[in-house]
Amino acid sequence: MSWLKLKEDYTPHERKWWHLPLLLILIGGTIYVALDYNGRLNKEQTGNQWIQASMQRNEGMVFGTIYHITYEWEKNLQAGIDKTLKDVDFSLSPFNPKSTITAINNNTSMKTDARFTEVFLLAKEISAATNGAFDITVAPLVNAWGFGFKNAENIDSVKIDSILQFVGFEKVMLKNGEVQKADERLMLDCSAIAKGYGVDAVGKYLEQQGVKNYMVEIGGEVRVRGNNPQGALWHIGITKPVDDSLSVNGELQQIVKVSDMSMATSGNYRNFYEKDGMKYAHTIDPRTGRPVQHNILSSTVFADDCATADAYATSFMVLGLQQAQQVLKQHPELKAYFIYNDKGGVLQTWHSEGLELENVE
């Protein structure tokens, strides 16, 4: 991919016909546990249960994926939820031709909005904390490898080096409400943080209405507050990594019991392709310009807010197990659950202390 090609206006490609059914399959495990497990009455549990008439459930489409929201309130808040998600979409969605980020990538307007600014500053903070492993300027590299909003082209070391010239957080900044680029070819991709941010936006909206008990899930990224309908901790599933792009079975690896926490998972075992006998995963190291080759198959991060969990989950896929563990030592406010292959190719797990785990029956 030449730099001239990359200089073209940012025009998202059309989604393939199979994207939606594939998506439904991929996130089915988490949704099943979050909705079904928490929705069943357990006679052995004690505590205040939600009054059935006060339990609300909403679902729909956003960011090219589906969302499920369960909350305790006397009336349905669908209209406010949809407005909140629409606001996020018009700020951060690269598939929305009228969004703030699309205008910035097209160099038609550098003006930001409050949501974009919030995400940009958080992304910059996490980029610094991970030594550049998280970088929203990675968009041209993701495109070049065939995982972005443009079609892949043949790529080699020379092309990678040419693209790296306009990749890097140090080459973009915010000033007086506008984005300033060191190179107009620089493009932003917030896909590794925007979905989590959307989860947070809905959660904050519910809290502003007075909701105390809720679960917001968008495409597998989750934020919970309070208790589930049975007055107990929420039960969220972590899907077992299967080296299959369809992952039809959606078998669960672990169930985590949480409250007042957010969770996001990143993995390379689903989104990849093979070419000339080589496997290329969708997680690109913005520092090298190449797909990562670490042994982590699935990175799940727990944090107070879902945007932070989302960004760190991707960062840890880039860093690998040992470096990810070092970052976790420096950030005790985070917890993680990793699924990885050991040197013998055997599936192993590692998790932070303090996570309340429940085995899958």
C-alpha positions in Angstrom: 0.0 0.0 0.0 1.6 3.2 -1.1 1.3 6.5 0.9 -0.6 8.0 -2.1 -3.2 5.3 -1.6 -3.4 6.0 2.1 -3.9 9.7 1.4 -7.3 9.1 -0.1 -10.4 10.2 1.8 -11.4 7.9 4.6 -14.3 6.0 3.3 -15.4 3.0 5.4 -15.9 -0.2 3.3 -19.2 -1.9 3.3 -19.7 -4.8 5.7 -19.9 -8.2 4.2 -23.2 -10.1 4.4 -21.9 -12.6 6.9 -20.6 -10.0 9.5 -23.8 -9.8 11.5 -24.5 -13.6 11.9 -20.8 -14.1 12.7 -20.9 -11.4 15.3 -23.9 -13.0 17.0 -22.0 -16.3 17.2 -18.8 -14.7 18.6 -20.4 -12.9 21.5 -23.1 -15.4 22.3 -21.2 -16.9 25.2 -20.9 -13.8 27.2 -24.4 -12.7 26.5 -25.8 -16.1 27.5 -24.1 -16.0 30.9 -24.9 -12.3 31.6 -28.5 -12.5 30.7 -29.6 -16.1 31.3 -27.5 -16.9 34.3 -28.3 -13.7 36.1 -32.0 -13.9 35.1 -32.6 -17.4 36.6 -34.0 -17.6 40.1 -31.7 -19.4 42.5 -33.6 -20.6 45.5 -30.4 -21.0 47.5 -29.5 -17.3 47.2 -30.6 -14.8 49.7 -30.8 -11.0 49.6 -33.1 -8.5 48.0 -34.3 -9.6 44.6 -35.5 -7.2 42.0 -39.3 -6.7 41.8 -40.2 -8.3 38.5 -42.2 -5.3 37.4 -39.1 -3.1 37.8 -36.8 -5.2 35.7 -36.2 -3.6 32.3 -34.3 -5.1 29.3 -33.3 -3.2 26.2 -31.4 -4.4 23.2 -30.5 -3.1 19.7 -27.7 -2.4 17.3 -24.8 0.0 17.6 -21.2 0.2 16.3 -21.9 -2.6 14.0 -22.7 -4.9 16.9 -25.6 -5.7 19.3 -26.2 -4.4 22.9 -28.1 -5.9 25.8 -28.9 -3.8 28.9 -30.6 -5.0 32.0 -31.5 -2.6 34.8 -33.9 -2.1 37.8 -36.2 0.9 37.2 -39.9 1.6 37.2 -40.0 2.6 33.6 -38.2 1.8 30.3 -35.4 4.1 29.4 -34.9 3.0 25.8 -35.2 6.5 24.3 -32.5 7.9 26.5 -30.2 4.9 25.9 -30.6 5.2 22.1 -29.8 8.9 22.2 -26.7 8.3 24.3 -25.5 5.7 21.9 -26.2 7.9 18.9 -24.2 10.7 20.4 -21.2 8.3 20.8 -21.6 7.0 17.3 -21.6 10.5 15.8 -18.4 11.2 17.7 -16.3 8.0 17.4 -17.6 5.7 14.8 -15.4 5.3 11.7 -18.4 3.8 9.9 -20.4 6.9 10.3 -19.6 9.3 7.4 -20.8 12.2 9.5 -18.9 11.4 12.7 -16.2 13.6 14.3 -13.5 11.0 13.8 -14.4 10.6 10.1 -14.0 14.3 9.5 -10.7 14.3 11.2 -9.4 11.3 9.2 -10.6 13.0 6.0 -8.9 16.3 7.0 -12.2 18.1 6.4 -12.5 19.3 9.9 -10.2 19.1 12.9 -12.8 20.2 15.4 -13.5 17.9 18.3 -16.4 17.3 20.6 -16.6 16.5 24.3 -16.8 12.8 23.9 -14.0 12.6 21.3 -11.8 14.8 23.6 -12.4 12.5 26.6 -11.5 9.4 24.7 -8.5 11.0 23.1 -7.0 12.1 26.4 -7.7 8.7 28.0 -6.1 6.9 25.0 -3.0 9.1 25.3 -2.7 8.3 29.0 -2.9 4.6 28.4 -0.5 4.9 25.5 2.1 6.4 27.9 1.4 3.7 30.6 2.0 0.9 28.1 5.1 2.3 26.4 3.2 2.9 23.1 1.5 -0.5 23.0 -1.8 1.2 22.8 -2.0 3.9 20.0 -5.1 5.1 18.2 -2.9 6.3 15.3 -2.5 2.7 14.3 -5.3 3.0 11.7 -3.1 3.0 8.5 -1.3 -0.2 9.7 -4.5 -2.0 10.6 -5.8 -1.1 7.1 -2.7 -2.3 5.4 -2.8 -5.7 7.1 -6.5 -6.1 6.1 -8.2 -5.6 9.4 -9.4 -2.0 9.1 -11.8 0.1 7.1 -9.9 -0.2 3.8 -9.1 -3.4 1.8 -5.7 -5.0 2.3 -3.0 -4.8 -0.2 0.3 -6.6 -0.6 2.5 -5.5 2.2 6.3 -5.8 2.8 8.9 -4.3 5.1 9.4 -1.3 2.9 5.7 -0.4 2.9 5.5 -1.0 6.7 8.4 1.4 7.3 6.8 4.0 5.0 3.5 3.8 7.0 5.3 4.0 10.3 6.4 7.5 9.3 2.9 8.8 10.1 2.0 6.5 13.0 2.7 7.5 16.6 0.8 9.4 19.4 3.6 11.9 19.5 2.6 13.0 16.0 -0.9 14.2 17.0 -2.2 16.5 19.6 -5.2 18.5 20.8 -5.1 22.2 21.0 -7.9 24.7 21.5 -10.5 22.1 20.7 -8.9 20.9 17.5 -6.7 18.0 16.4 -3.3 18.9 15.0 -1.5 16.3 12.9 2.2 16.3 12.1 1.2 14.6 8.8 -2.1 14.8 7.1 -1.9 11.0 6.2 -2.2 10.2 9.9 -5.6 8.6 10.8 -7.2 7.7 14.0 -8.9 4.4 15.0 -10.6 4.3 18.4 -12.2 0.9 17.9 -10.1 -0.6 20.8 -11.6 1.9 23.2 -14.8 3.4 21.8 -17.0 0.4 22.4 -16.0 0.4 26.1 -16.6 4.1 26.2 -20.1 3.6 24.8 -20.8 1.1 27.6 -19.7 3.7 30.1 -21.8 6.4 28.5 -24.9 4.3 28.8 -24.0 3.3 32.4 -23.5 6.9 33.4 -26.9 7.9 31.7 -28.6 5.2 33.8 -27.0 6.4 37.0 -28.1 10.0 36.2 -31.6 8.7 36.1 -31.2 7.1 39.5 -30.6 3.5 38.5 -28.4 1.6 40.9 -28.5 -2.0 39.7 -27.7 -2.6 36.1 -25.6 -4.4 33.5 -24.7 -2.8 30.2 -23.2 -5.0 27.5 -22.1 -4.0 24.0 -20.5 -6.6 21.8 -19.1 -8.5 24.8 -17.8 -5.4 26.7 -19.6 -5.1 30.1 -20.2 -2.6 32.9 -22.1 -3.6 36.0 -23.2 -1.8 39.1 -25.1 -3.0 42.2 -26.5 -6.5 42.2 -28.2 -8.8 39.7 -31.9 -9.6 39.7 -31.4 -12.1 42.5 -29.6 -9.6 44.8 -26.3 -11.3 44.2 -23.1 -10.5 42.3 -23.3 -10.4 38.5 -22.0 -13.5 36.7 -20.0 -12.8 33.5 -18.5 -15.4 31.2 -15.1 -15.5 29.6 -15.2 -17.5 26.4 -12.7 -20.3 25.9 -10.3 -19.4 23.0 -10.8 -21.6 20.0 -8.6 -21.4 16.9 -11.5 -21.0 14.6 -12.7 -17.8 13.1 -16.4 -18.9 13.6 -16.0 -20.3 17.2 -19.4 -21.9 16.7 -19.6 -23.6 20.1 -18.8 -20.5 22.2 -17.7 -22.7 25.1 -17.0 -20.8 28.3 -13.6 -20.9 30.1 -14.5 -19.2 33.3 -17.3 -17.3 35.1 -16.3 -14.2 37.1 -18.6 -12.8 39.8 -18.4 -9.0 39.9 -20.1 -5.8 41.1 -19.3 -2.2 40.5 -16.8 -3.1 37.9 -16.3 -3.1 34.1 -14.8 -5.9 31.9 -13.5 -6.1 28.4 -11.8 -8.9 26.4 -9.5 -8.9 23.5 -8.2 -11.9 21.6 -6.5 -13.0 18.4 -8.0 -16.4 18.1 -11.1 -15.3 16.2 -10.1 -12.4 13.9 -7.2 -13.6 11.7 -6.4 -14.9 8.3 -3.8 -17.2 6.8 -1.7 -16.4 3.7 1.2 -18.4 2.3 1.2 -20.7 5.3 1.4 -17.8 7.8 -1.3 -16.7 10.2 -1.9 -13.0 10.7 -3.8 -11.8 13.7 -5.8 -8.6 13.9 -3.8 -7.1 16.8 -1.1 -4.9 15.3 1.9 -3.6 17.4 2.0 0.1 16.5 5.6 0.2 17.4 6.7 -2.4 14.9 3.9 -2.2 12.4 3.4 -5.9 12.4 0.8 -8.4 13.9 1.7 -9.6 17.3 3.1 -13.1 17.8 2.7 -13.5 21.6 1.3 -16.5 23.3 -1.6 -14.7 24.9 -4.8 -16.0 23.3 -7.3 -13.9 25.3 -6.8 -10.9 27.5 -9.6 -9.9 29.8 -9.2 -6.7 31.9 -11.3 -5.5 34.8 -11.4 -1.8 35.7 -13.8 0.8 37.1 -14.7 2.0 33.7 -15.1 0.0 30.5 -13.1 2.3 28.2 -10.0 1.7 30.4 -10.6 -2.0 30.5 -11.1 -2.1 26.7 -7.9 -0.2 25.9 -5.7 -2.2 28.4 -7.1 -5.5 27.1 -5.8 -4.6 23.6 -2.5 -3.3 25.1 -1.8 -6.5 26.9 -2.3 -8.5 23.7 0.4 -6.3 22.2 2.7 -6.5 25.2 2.6 -10.3 25.9 2.2 -12.0 29.2 5.3 -10.9 31.1 5.2 -7.3 30.1 1.4 -7.2 30.8 2.1 -8.5 34.3 4.6 -5.8 34.8 2.1 -3.1 33.8 -0.5 -4.7 36.2 2.0 -4.4 39.1 2.3 -0.7 38.4 -1.5 -0.3 38.2 -3.1 -2.1 41.1 -6.5 -0.6 40.2 -6.6 -3.1 37.3 -7.2 -6.8 37.3 -6.8 -9.3 34.5 -7.5 -12.9 33.4 -5.2 -14.2 30.7 -5.6 -17.4 28.6 -2.3 -18.4 26.9 -0.3 -21.2 25.5 2.8 -22.4 27.3 6.0 -23.4 25.6 4.5 -26.9 25.0 1.4 -25.5 23.4 -0.8 -26.4 26.4 -3.6 -24.0 27.3 -2.9 -22.2 30.6 -4.5 -19.4 32.6 -3.3 -16.6 34.8 -5.3 -14.1 36.8 -4.9 -11.3 39.2 -5.5 -11.9 42.9 -8.9 -10.8 44.2 -11.0 -12.0 41.3 -14.0 -14.1 42.4 -14.1 -17.0 40.0 -16.6 -19.7 39.6 -15.9 -22.9 37.6 -18.0 -23.6 34.5 -20.3 -26.6 35.1 
